[in-house]
Amino acid sequence: MGIGEGGSGIGLKRTAGTGNDKIKKRIPRNALALWNLGFKNITTLLHDGRVTKSNIFGNGFNTPAQEALPKGLDNIVAVQALFPLTRQFEMAGNPGENEIIGLVSKVGKDSMRIDRVWPVITHRIRGIPEYVELFKNAFDDINSPLDINITHIVNSIAAFEIHEWTSFDSPFDEYLNGDKQALTLEQIKGMNLFYGKANCSSCHSGSLLSDQKFYSIGIPQFGPGRTRPFDPYARDVGRMVETDNIKDMYKFKTPSLRNVTLTAPYGHNGAYPTLKSIIQHHLNPIKMNKNWKTEYANLPKAPWLEKIDFVILSDKREQDRILSSIDIKPIELNDKEIDQLVSFLVSLTGRSENQRPLGKPDKVPSGLSID
Ligand code: HEC
């Protein structure tokens, strides 16, 4: 479960911050992996599919911006990049702290004008000469600072994400391409379980090992949740937050399993620290949910949030609702078979995962510090 605006440091060393700037809330869901987002068949992004290809608003995408989505976006990855900028706990900051969050705050009764943020961000970029030069070089339609708009900004972020994190050189790929030596015997046994008796491929299918659909698998809940307007307490109803359809309650998107060894912790909120434990959860969700221990979450310390961190676990009725919604049936596998499945998942790790094309820059044109 991530730490957003107000925290400091990166990765596992990130802390919840101090003084007035410290975080006011945890980010309710685990940050998503960025691998292979350029795959052309991706139709939906984020745990609840909040950004999805669709023509419901006449602009190609169903997103929180509805019909206010800017024109000219290259792909779904560029669309997604528009939103973290506008969100209080991810990047925008707390009310009173800066102009961005002031713009997002409610203007009418219920309306959140997230589209008001984009021109302000664009204005900041236009004012940094080094960025203007880079944008002029990258886009034919930019000759002066005023030509830059938010579409160029998110299109370039998306181009970077896709260029930097495309990975399809795993032993599993080599095996599929005909190199039968690429997988160990243990991994082949795991693969046969995955596509056979363990039934994993009924959801984790296709090139990304995800059917891009939504299921309830009863991952233990904790943290602030993603509440809907009438929720009296912290909870996360998953896909239903987006669709308002009760049939979607507690459903989350089947994640891609490519490079899954690099993306712990597991589940939409990071409830399980290891591959073995998340697999055990799938095999017997009710038992694993009931035996789950708060230490597994390994939450970064924030004593002022402790009261709500695990409050949901003591709500018996909510727990019953979660456990009665589960879409998978228990499957019995022995310990050896579970280890074989883990070995197979290890074989989905790209061989060049440590050599990214560009890597982390030493500095950026805005002068903002790079932790
Ligand atoms: C009914 C569909 C379904 C089946 C069958 C299924 N999974 Fe999953 N899997 C999911 C969903 C949905 C999630 C995400 C749940 C969440 O975040 O709340 C998930 C999460 C995972 C994760 C965590 C990935 C991450 O990045 O957090 C792993 C690993 C995983 N599954 C492996 C398996 C294996 C191995 C099997 C077979 C034993 C399996 N799954 C069977 C739907 C399924």
Residues whose N, C-alpha, C, O or C-beta is under 5 A from the ligand:
A	BS01	HEC	A198 N199 C200 S202 C203 Y215 I217 I219 F252 K253 T254 P255 S256 T263 P265 Y266 G267 H268 I278 I279 H282 D327 I328 L341
